Amino acid sequence: MINYIWIGLLIIGFIAGIFNGRIDQVTKAAMDSAQSAVVVCFGLLGVMCLWTGLMKVAEKSGLVNLIGRLVRPIMVFLFPDIPKNHPALGAIVMNLVANFFGLGNAATPLGIKAMNELQSLNKDKKTATDSMCMFLVLNTAAIQLIPANIIALRTAEGAKKPADIIVCIWIASICATIMGIIAAKLLSKVWDEKKKARMW
Amino acid sequence: MEFIRSISDFALPAIFLIILAAAVLKKVKAYDLFVDGAKEGIETIIRIMPSLVGLLVAVGVFKASGAMDILIYILRPLIDLLGMPPQVAPLALLRPISGSASFAFVTEIIKTFGPDTFEGRVAAVMMGSTETIFYTLAVYYGAVGIKNIRYTLIAAIMADIISIIASLWACRFVFG
């Protein structure tokens, strides 16, 4: 999909540039943007390292585990069809907590492990279960404690207080997560009935 | 909102202190771990650099040609309805589809308007408060071979729409 978007942006851009008589500006923009992408990356480097470094310390000093244990009761509400001591629950908790701490490298393998465990509970291997849907929705709405790349970007561009948007980000992602949970819970009740009704 | 802004001020130092306290309690080698983690930061940046070059060029060309103005003109009724700054609107479309493309777009907006403007802040909050839906679904469902994803996409997009609205609302509430 991103391939089509990228080609589309460039082709439409160049054609629109020709029709609008701005082709010289378009060419200049292409060169300047390539240059600024590299400048941005180097601007991000320091702050990004600061947070990935700190989060590594958090992971190894047991904070990630501790939070994982604390949120366990919530998991039982969100995933009622997973048996209580099933390894799927643990993997889901660890994935969500890793996302929370922005540990992208750790979050993805844990998420795939969780999916494998959920698949082992699944009767129809080609169709997602309610727990899988809930897990994926929680992942796409992910709450992040420190959005390191956003803070790094704002630092690089000279924001007065680079982290002052952090509470807004928390508010917006908590709203999204709540909406996602409500939507998934409601849709899980009506989805298959709707399909059956259509078949009749 | 002074109160919320001061939470933002204290959030990072508090997280610093909690993590360092945990490291002291657990007697882990904090500095060695920090250096180790920071290396991952460098790898991440190096990994995103090529895609950022490609995408910033595409966004730059699209904007400079005037095509962006046409897109915004078409989307105008919806943008006005939400009270969104028009130049930020394409980000709402891009965010669920591609993480690196939307990061490039946020970079453009912050460069154009400045990080401490309403536009710059809304873009940063929109970027920080959601994940790339299509990528996440492809990776996780692809890993176990699920073909029928049922209502996952609908629920994820509903959450995404709420996060766009909440981003606007939260920025207006906190920064006025």
Contacts between the chains, C-beta under 8 A, distances in Angstrom:
chain1	res1	chain2	res2	distance
A	1	B	97	6.0
A	1	B	98	7.5
A	1	B	134	6.4
A	2	B	97	6.9
A	2	B	98	4.6
A	2	B	100	7.9
A	2	B	101	6.3
A	5	B	94	7.7
A	5	B	97	6.7
A	5	B	98	6.7
A	5	B	101	6.5
A	6	B	54	6.6
A	6	B	55	6.8
A	6	B	58	5.3
A	6	B	101	7.5
A	9	B	58	4.0
A	9	B	59	6.7
A	9	B	61	6.8
A	9	B	62	4.6
A	10	B	57	7.6
A	10	B	58	5.1
A	10	B	61	5.7
A	10	B	62	7.7
A	12	B	62	6.7
A	12	B	65	7.6
A	12	B	67	5.1
A	13	B	58	7.1
A	13	B	61	3.6
A	13	B	62	4.3
A	13	B	63	7.9
A	13	B	64	7.4
A	13	B	65	4.4
A	13	B	67	5.4
A	14	B	61	6.5
A	14	B	65	6.9
A	15	B	65	7.8
A	16	B	62	8.0
A	16	B	65	4.0
A	16	B	66	5.5
A	16	B	67	3.9
A	16	B	70	7.2
A	17	B	61	7.2
A	17	B	64	6.9
A	17	B	65	3.6
A	17	B	66	7.3
A	17	B	67	7.9
A	20	B	65	6.3
A	20	B	66	4.4
A	22	B	64	6.4
A	22	B	65	5.9
A	22	B	66	6.2
A	25	B	64	4.8
A	25	B	65	7.8
A	26	B	61	5.4
A	26	B	64	4.9
A	26	B	65	4.9
A	28	B	64	7.4
A	29	B	60	4.1
A	29	B	61	5.7
A	29	B	63	6.9
A	29	B	64	3.5
A	30	B	57	5.1
A	30	B	60	6.1
A	30	B	61	5.3
A	32	B	60	6.7
A	33	B	53	8.0
A	33	B	56	4.2
A	33	B	57	4.6
A	33	B	59	7.0
A	33	B	60	3.3
A	33	B	61	7.5
A	34	B	53	5.2
A	34	B	56	7.0
A	34	B	57	5.3
A	36	B	56	6.4
A	36	B	107	7.8
A	36	B	111	7.0
A	37	B	49	7.0
A	37	B	52	4.4
A	37	B	53	4.2
A	37	B	55	7.9
A	37	B	56	4.3
A	37	B	57	7.5
A	37	B	104	7.4
A	37	B	107	7.9
A	38	B	49	6.6
A	38	B	53	6.8
A	40	B	52	6.7
A	40	B	56	7.8
A	40	B	107	5.4
A	41	B	45	5.3
A	41	B	46	7.9
A	41	B	48	7.0
A	41	B	49	4.6
A	41	B	52	6.3
A	44	B	45	5.6
A	45	B	41	7.3
A	45	B	42	6.7
A	45	B	45	5.3
A	48	B	41	4.2
A	48	B	42	7.8
A	48	B	44	6.4
A	48	B	45	5.7
A	49	B	38	3.8
A	49	B	39	7.9
A	49	B	41	3.7
A	49	B	42	6.2
A	50	B	38	7.2
A	50	B	41	7.6
A	51	B	41	7.1
A	52	B	37	4.7
A	52	B	38	5.9
A	52	B	40	4.7
A	52	B	41	3.7
A	52	B	44	7.0
A	53	B	33	7.6
A	53	B	34	3.9
A	53	B	35	6.7
A	53	B	36	7.6
A	53	B	37	4.0
A	53	B	38	3.7
A	53	B	41	6.7
A	54	B	15	7.8
A	54	B	16	6.9
A	54	B	19	5.8
A	54	B	34	6.6
A	54	B	37	7.0
A	55	B	37	6.1
A	56	B	33	4.9
A	56	B	34	6.5
A	56	B	36	5.7
A	56	B	37	2.6
A	56	B	38	7.9
A	56	B	40	7.2
A	57	B	19	5.5
A	57	B	20	7.4
A	57	B	22	7.9
A	57	B	23	5.2
A	57	B	28	7.1
A	57	B	30	5.1
A	57	B	33	4.8
A	57	B	34	5.6
A	57	B	37	6.9
A	58	B	19	4.6
A	58	B	22	6.9
A	60	B	23	7.9
A	60	B	26	7.8
A	60	B	28	5.2
A	60	B	33	5.2
A	61	B	19	7.0
A	61	B	22	4.0
A	61	B	23	4.4
A	61	B	25	7.3
A	61	B	26	4.4
A	61	B	28	5.0
A	61	B	30	7.6
A	62	B	22	6.5
A	62	B	26	5.6
A	63	B	18	7.4
A	63	B	19	6.6
A	63	B	22	5.1
A	104	B	44	7.4
A	105	B	40	6.1
A	108	B	139	6.8
A	111	B	139	7.7
A	111	B	140	5.8
A	112	B	139	7.5
A	112	B	140	6.7
A	112	B	143	4.6
A	112	B	144	7.9
A	115	B	140	5.1
A	115	B	141	7.6
A	115	B	143	5.4
A	115	B	144	4.7
A	116	B	143	7.4
A	116	B	144	6.0
A	118	B	144	7.6
A	119	B	144	4.3
A	119	B	145	7.9
A	119	B	146	7.7
A	125	B	145	6.8
A	125	B	146	7.9
A	126	B	145	7.1
A	126	B	146	6.5
A	126	B	147	4.6
A	126	B	148	5.8
A	127	B	146	6.9
A	127	B	147	7.4
A	127	B	148	4.2
A	127	B	150	6.8
A	128	B	141	6.9
A	128	B	146	5.0
A	128	B	148	6.4
A	128	B	149	5.2
A	128	B	150	5.2
A	128	B	152	6.1
A	132	B	141	7.7
A	132	B	146	6.8
A	132	B	152	7.5
A	133	B	149	7.5
A	133	B	150	6.0
A	133	B	151	6.1
A	133	B	152	4.5
A	133	B	155	6.6
A	135	B	140	7.7
A	136	B	136	6.5
A	136	B	137	6.1
A	136	B	140	5.9
A	136	B	141	7.2
A	136	B	149	7.8
A	136	B	152	5.0
A	136	B	156	6.9
A	137	B	152	6.4
A	137	B	155	4.7
A	137	B	156	5.2
A	137	B	159	6.3
A	139	B	131	6.4
A	139	B	136	5.2
A	139	B	140	7.0
A	140	B	96	7.9
A	140	B	130	7.0
A	140	B	131	4.7
A	140	B	132	7.7
A	140	B	133	4.7
A	140	B	136	5.1
A	140	B	137	7.5
A	140	B	156	4.4
A	140	B	159	6.7
A	140	B	160	7.2
A	141	B	130	6.6
A	141	B	131	7.0
A	141	B	156	7.3
A	141	B	159	4.4
A	141	B	160	7.6
A	141	B	163	6.9
A	142	B	130	7.8
A	142	B	131	4.9
A	144	B	128	6.8
A	145	B	15	6.9
A	146	B	12	7.3
A	146	B	15	6.7
A	147	B	127	7.7
A	147	B	128	3.7
A	148	B	41	7.9
A	149	B	103	6.9
A	150	B	106	7.6
A	150	B	124	5.1
A	150	B	127	5.8
A	150	B	128	4.4
A	153	B	103	7.9
A	153	B	106	6.9
A	153	B	107	6.3
A	153	B	110	6.4
A	153	B	115	7.9
A	153	B	124	7.4
A	154	B	110	6.8
A	154	B	115	4.5
A	154	B	120	7.8
A	154	B	124	6.2
A	157	B	110	4.9
A	157	B	111	6.5
A	157	B	114	7.3
A	157	B	115	4.7
A	157	B	120	8.0
A	158	B	114	7.9
A	158	B	115	6.6
A	159	B	115	3.6
A	159	B	116	5.6
A	159	B	120	7.9
A	160	B	116	5.7
A	161	B	8	7.3
A	161	B	9	7.0
A	162	B	115	7.3
A	163	B	8	5.9
A	163	B	9	7.7
A	163	B	11	6.8
A	163	B	12	5.2
A	164	B	5	6.1
A	164	B	8	4.7
A	164	B	9	7.3
A	165	B	8	7.2
A	165	B	121	5.5
A	165	B	124	5.1
A	165	B	125	5.4
A	165	B	128	7.1
A	165	B	171	7.6
A	166	B	8	4.9
A	166	B	11	5.4
A	166	B	12	7.5
A	167	B	4	4.9
A	167	B	5	7.5
A	167	B	7	5.1
A	167	B	8	4.8
A	167	B	11	7.2
A	167	B	170	7.7
A	167	B	174	6.7
A	168	B	4	7.9
A	168	B	121	7.2
A	168	B	125	4.6
A	168	B	129	8.0
A	168	B	167	6.9
A	168	B	170	4.1
A	168	B	171	5.5
A	168	B	174	5.6
A	168	B	175	8.0
A	169	B	124	7.7
A	169	B	125	5.3
A	169	B	128	4.0
A	169	B	129	5.0
A	171	B	166	6.2
A	171	B	170	4.4
A	172	B	125	5.7
A	172	B	126	7.5
A	172	B	128	7.8
A	172	B	129	3.6
A	172	B	130	7.9
A	172	B	163	4.9
A	172	B	166	4.1
A	172	B	167	4.4
A	172	B	170	5.5
A	173	B	128	7.5
A	173	B	129	4.1
A	173	B	130	7.0
A	173	B	163	6.3
A	175	B	162	5.3
A	175	B	163	6.3
A	175	B	165	8.0
A	175	B	166	3.9
A	176	B	129	6.3
A	176	B	130	6.2
A	176	B	159	4.4
A	176	B	160	6.7
A	176	B	162	5.2
A	176	B	163	3.5
A	176	B	166	6.8
A	177	B	159	6.9
A	178	B	162	8.0
A	179	B	158	5.8
A	179	B	159	4.7
A	179	B	161	8.0
A	179	B	162	3.9
A	179	B	163	7.8
A	180	B	155	5.8
A	180	B	156	6.7
A	180	B	158	7.1
A	180	B	159	3.4
A	183	B	151	7.8
A	183	B	154	7.2
A	183	B	155	3.9
A	183	B	158	4.5
A	183	B	159	6.5
A	184	B	151	7.2
A	184	B	152	8.0
A	184	B	155	4.5
A	187	B	150	7.9
A	187	B	151	3.8
A	187	B	154	6.6
A	187	B	155	5.7
A	188	B	151	7.2
A	191	B	150	5.7
A	191	B	151	4.9
